[in-house]
Amino acid sequence: MPRRRLGGRRKDVSAGLLVWRIRNVPEFLLAHPGGPYWARKDKGAWTIPKGMVDDDDDLLATAQREFREETGLVLDGDAEPIQPVTQSSGKVVHGFTVQADLDLAGFRSNDFEMEWPPHSGKMKNFPEVDRIAYFTYAKALEKIIGYQRPFIEELSARINAIAALQ
């Protein structure tokens, strides 16, 4: 079945921000999904803050909006695109990088509502993201969901190339 297009863009497109900082070594900011399905998962469960791109929305504007909604944090700084990745479902995720040493004490995520427990008829609210943290390269590769690993690898290679020039 062909994918439906909205305004020339496939419906299954997301955009997000990979924030990074240097504290002795590069560190990458990742978000842990909220809700009961992710509660006991850690390795391979974290992600960049991201969300669905609405019809005709700008990819970077979507990534910035989703970052604010999922973290409650405001970013200043120039964003640079990194190569998009594709989930096994076919959804394409566009990433942008921003260097920022954020104070994570201001973290606050928006909520979503779902039936829980399943088939109970009871609706409950859960945070879209239940925690965020900076991780070193090795730890970020361990924590991030598999299909997003290329984001960390590409950004790390860029950081290393810049450091080699200095």
N, C-alpha and C positions, 0 to 999 in steps of 0.2 A: 504494500500500500504506500503510495507516495506521500511524502510529508507535505502538509499544508503550509503554504507560504503566507506570511503576513507582511504586507508592504514591501515585498521583495526579500524579506529575511525569513529564514526558517524559524518556526515557532520554538524549536528546541535549542536556544542559544542562551548562554549565561556569560556574565562578565564579573570579574573580581579583582581585588588588589592584593598583591604580595608585598607587604611592608617589610623592610629590613633595616638593620642598624649594625654598627660595628662597636663592640665592647671587647677589646682585645682580639676577638675573632668575629666574623660576620654571624649575625643571628637573624632568623626569619620568623615573622609573626604568623601564627596559625590559630584557627578557631576550631573548637570542638562542638559538633552539632548537639543541640539540645533535644530533649524528648526521650521517651522511654526506649526507643529502639537503639539509641547510641549510648545509653547510660553506662553500660558495662564494657564498652569498647574503647580502646585507647590506641594501640598500634594499628596504623593503617586507617584510622578513622578521622583524623584531623584534616582540615581543608583551608583554602584561602577564603576569606569572607567574600561571598559572591551571591548573585541572584539572576533571575530570569530577565532577559532583555525584552522590554515591551516593544510593540510594533513601532518601527521607525525611530526608536531611541538610539542615542549615541552610546557606543560601547563604554567609553571612559566615563561618561556621565552616569551610566547605570552602575558601573563598578564603584564609583564614589558614593552614590546613593546607598547602595547595598552595604558598603563598609560602615557608613554612619548608622544605618538601621540595625545592623547586626552587632556593632560594638559600642555605639553611643559616642565614639571618638571622632574628633575632627582632624583631618589631615591637611597640612600645608606642604607643598613641595611639588616638584614636577614629576609627572608619571610617564614612564616609558613602557611601550608595549613589549610583551614577550610572545613567543610562538604559542598560538592556541593549542589546546589539547582536546582530544575527543574521548568521551565516555564510551563504554561498551554499548550503551543504548543509542549511540549516535549523536548525543547532545554535544555541541561544541562549546568549550569554555575558553573565553578570551581573558588573558591576564595582563595586568599592568603592574609595574614595580614602582615603589616610592620609598626613598630612604627617609626614615623618621624614627626617632627614639621617643616613643610615646609613653606617657604615664598610664599604665594599665589600671590604676586605681579607679579611673572614671568609667571603666567598662560597664555597659548596660545594654542588653540585647532587647529587641522587640520580641513579642510573643506570637505563637500560633496556637490555634485550637484544633483538637482532634478528639475523636471518640477513644476513650481509654477507661478501663480495659476494652479490648476489641469486642464488638457485638454486645456491649453493655447498655448502649443508649446514653451513656454519660459522657458529656463533653468536658475536657480539661484543657487548661492553658499550660503551655510549656515555652521556655525561652528558645528562640531559634538557634542561638549559640549559648552554651552554658558556661564556657570559659575560653579565654585566649591566653596565649603565652608566646614568648620568644624562645626559639630553639636554635642550637648550633646546627651546622650543616648535617652532621651524622645523625643527630637526634631528629631533626626535621624530616630527613629521608625515612626514618623509622616511623614517625608519627603520621605523616601525610598519606592520604588515600592514594593508592597506587597510580592511577591515571594522571595525577597532578605532580608526580615526582619530576617530570621534565621542567616544570616551573622552577623548582629549587635548583636543579642541575644547571639550567641555562643561566639563571641569575648568579649562581656561585661562579660559574665560568667567567661571566662578565666582571664580577668583582675581582677575581684573581688576575684577569688580564689588566685591569686598571692598576692594581697593586704592583704588578710586574713592571709597569711603565714608570713607576715613581722611584 
